[in-house]
Amino acid sequence: MEIIVRYSTTRIGINMSEEGPANNVGKDALRLHITECRPSVINRLISADYTLSMTPEGLYVDKTV
């Protein structure tokens, strides 16, 4: 989140599934989907070892272990 909040034009969905907010997802992990952002956000996430993948909800962000 620290990387994303620096860019005011970024739009995100937190704990979203195709049906809407997922009730139990946020208890152990945060599901983050980017629906709109600048390319620099993507570059910074990749540089910080995040894995990005496209889903119907948007660009899914996950931390590489």
C-alpha positions in Angstrom: 0.0 0.0 0.0 2.9 2.3 0.7 3.9 2.3 -3.0 0.4 2.8 -4.3 -0.8 5.6 -2.1 2.0 7.9 -3.5 0.0 8.2 -6.7 -3.4 9.9 -6.3 -4.7 8.7 -9.7 -4.4 5.0 -8.7 -7.7 3.1 -8.3 -7.8 -0.1 -6.3 -10.1 -2.9 -5.1 -9.4 -4.5 -1.8 -10.6 -8.0 -1.0 -12.7 -8.0 -4.2 -14.1 -11.1 -5.9 -16.4 -11.4 -8.9 -19.3 -11.3 -6.5 -18.1 -8.3 -4.6 -16.2 -8.1 -1.3 -15.0 -11.5 -0.1 -16.1 -12.0 3.5 -13.2 -14.1 4.8 -10.3 -13.1 2.6 -8.9 -10.2 4.7 -8.5 -12.2 7.9 -5.1 -13.8 6.9 -4.2 -11.9 3.7 -5.1 -8.8 1.8 -6.3 -9.3 -1.9 -5.4 -6.1 -3.8 -6.5 -5.4 -7.4 -5.4 -2.3 -9.3 -8.0 -1.1 -11.7 -6.3 2.1 -12.9 -2.7 3.4 -12.4 0.3 5.0 -14.0 3.0 2.8 -15.4 5.4 4.0 -12.7 3.3 2.3 -10.0 3.7 -1.1 -11.9 7.4 -0.5 -12.2 7.8 0.3 -8.5 5.8 -2.8 -7.5 7.9 -5.1 -9.7 11.1 -3.5 -8.3 9.8 -4.2 -4.8 9.4 -8.0 -5.6 5.6 -8.0 -6.0 4.1 -10.4 -8.5 1.4 -8.9 -10.8 -1.2 -10.8 -12.8 -4.2 -9.8 -14.8 -7.6 -11.0 -13.5 -11.2 -10.0 -14.4 -11.2 -7.7 -11.3 -8.0 -5.9 -12.4 -4.2 -6.2 -11.9 -3.8 -8.6 -8.9 -0.8 -7.7 -6.6 0.9 -10.4 -4.6 4.2 -10.4 -2.7 6.8 -12.8 -4.0 8.0 -15.1 -1.2 
